[in-house]
Amino acid sequence: MTGSDSRELGTHTSTLGRRLPRAVAIAGGVIYLALGVWALFSPESFFVAIATFEPYNQHFLQDIGAFQIGLGVVLLLAGVPARPDGLTVALIGAGAGTALHAGSHVAGRELGGAPERDIPALAAMAILLLAAGLLRWRHVRDLAP
């Protein structure tokens, strides 16, 4: 292999190493978001079409939807070119999933559990995660040249 061949291979590998993971993150993020929104907002339809294991459990499927949306947010944030650092991505993605999880508990109060305990705990965790993520994003942005 000549010097120019190795440079061309290196450039190709470098481009592939930048673009392919980003494309996979964005595609995965969109898929997770779509499935999560479906499970969260139409759990019975999601159950019939995809999650056909018995017994049907609305609360469980809505929780799964909230967590899938959080994963989608993580992948989309990580995949954007001007992305924040890993800690910011993790805090905001986990915060988004937790906020939707709290919302699922509010909407499904009649489905059981301990809403008087679960809702405030989930809401507090969501607020902490999202606030810390936004503070971190601003901090990292302000440090950038």
C-alpha positions in Angstrom: 0.0 0.0 0.0 1.5 3.4 -1.0 1.4 6.5 1.2 -1.4 8.0 -0.7 -3.4 4.8 -0.5 -3.1 4.7 3.3 -4.1 8.4 3.5 -7.2 7.8 1.4 -8.1 4.8 3.5 -7.6 6.9 6.6 -9.7 9.7 5.3 -12.5 7.2 4.3 -12.3 5.5 7.7 -12.3 8.8 9.5 -15.3 10.0 7.5 -17.1 6.7 8.1 -16.2 6.8 11.8 -17.8 10.3 12.1 -20.9 9.9 9.8 -22.1 6.4 10.3 -22.3 6.5 14.2 -24.1 9.9 14.0 -26.5 8.5 11.3 -27.2 5.4 13.4 -27.8 7.6 16.6 -30.2 9.8 14.7 -32.1 7.0 13.1 -32.2 5.1 16.4 -33.4 8.2 18.2 -36.2 8.7 15.8 -37.3 5.0 16.1 -37.1 5.1 19.9 -39.2 8.3 19.9 -41.8 7.0 17.6 -42.2 3.7 19.4 -42.1 5.5 22.8 -44.8 8.0 21.8 -46.9 5.2 20.5 -46.6 3.1 23.7 -47.1 6.1 26.0 -50.2 7.6 24.2 -51.8 4.5 22.7 -50.8 1.6 24.9 -53.6 -0.7 23.8 -52.8 -0.2 20.1 -49.1 -0.8 20.9 -49.9 -3.9 22.8 -52.0 -5.4 19.9 -49.5 -4.6 17.2 -46.1 -5.1 19.0 -46.2 -6.1 22.7 -48.5 -9.1 22.4 -47.4 -10.7 25.6 -50.1 -11.3 28.1 -51.5 -9.9 30.3 -52.1 -6.4 29.0 -50.8 -3.8 31.4 -51.5 -0.2 30.5 -49.3 1.3 33.2 -46.3 -0.9 32.3 -46.6 -0.1 28.6 -46.8 3.7 29.3 -43.7 3.5 31.5 -41.9 1.7 28.7 -43.0 4.4 26.3 -41.6 7.1 28.6 -38.3 5.3 28.9 -38.1 4.8 25.1 -38.6 8.5 24.6 -35.8 9.2 27.0 -33.5 6.9 25.1 -34.6 8.6 21.8 -33.7 12.0 23.3 -30.3 10.7 24.4 -29.5 9.4 20.9 -30.8 12.5 19.1 -28.8 14.9 21.3 -25.7 12.7 21.0 -26.2 12.6 17.2 -26.4 16.3 16.4 -23.2 17.8 15.1 -23.0 20.6 17.8 -23.9 18.2 20.5 -23.4 18.9 24.2 -21.0 16.7 26.2 -22.0 13.2 27.5 -23.0 14.3 30.9 -25.4 16.9 29.5 -26.9 14.4 27.1 -27.4 11.8 29.9 -29.0 14.3 32.3 -31.4 15.7 29.7 -32.3 12.3 28.3 -32.9 10.8 31.7 -34.8 13.9 32.7 -37.1 13.7 29.7 -37.8 10.1 30.3 -38.4 10.7 34.0 -40.7 13.7 33.3 -42.8 11.6 31.0 -42.8 8.8 33.5 -44.2 11.2 36.1 -46.8 12.4 33.6 -47.8 8.8 33.0 -48.4 8.3 36.7 -50.5 11.5 36.9 -52.6 10.4 33.9 -52.9 6.8 35.3 -53.6 7.6 39.0 -56.5 5.1 39.0 -54.2 2.3 37.7 -52.8 1.5 41.1 -49.4 2.1 42.7 -48.8 4.8 45.3 -49.5 8.1 43.4 -49.1 10.2 46.5 -45.5 9.0 46.8 -44.5 8.2 43.2 -45.7 11.4 41.5 -43.8 13.9 43.7 -40.7 11.7 43.8 -40.6 11.3 40.0 -41.4 15.0 39.4 -38.6 16.0 41.8 -36.1 13.7 40.0 -37.2 15.0 36.6 -36.8 18.6 37.7 -33.3 17.9 39.2 -32.1 16.0 36.1 -33.4 18.5 33.6 -32.2 21.6 35.6 -28.8 20.0 36.0 -28.7 19.1 32.3 -29.6 22.6 31.2 -27.1 24.2 33.6 -24.4 21.9 32.3 -25.3 22.7 28.7 -24.9 26.4 29.4 -21.7 25.9 31.3 -20.1 23.8 28.4 -21.4 26.2 25.8 -19.9 29.2 27.7 -16.5 27.4 27.9 -16.4 26.7 24.1 -14.1 28.8 22.1 
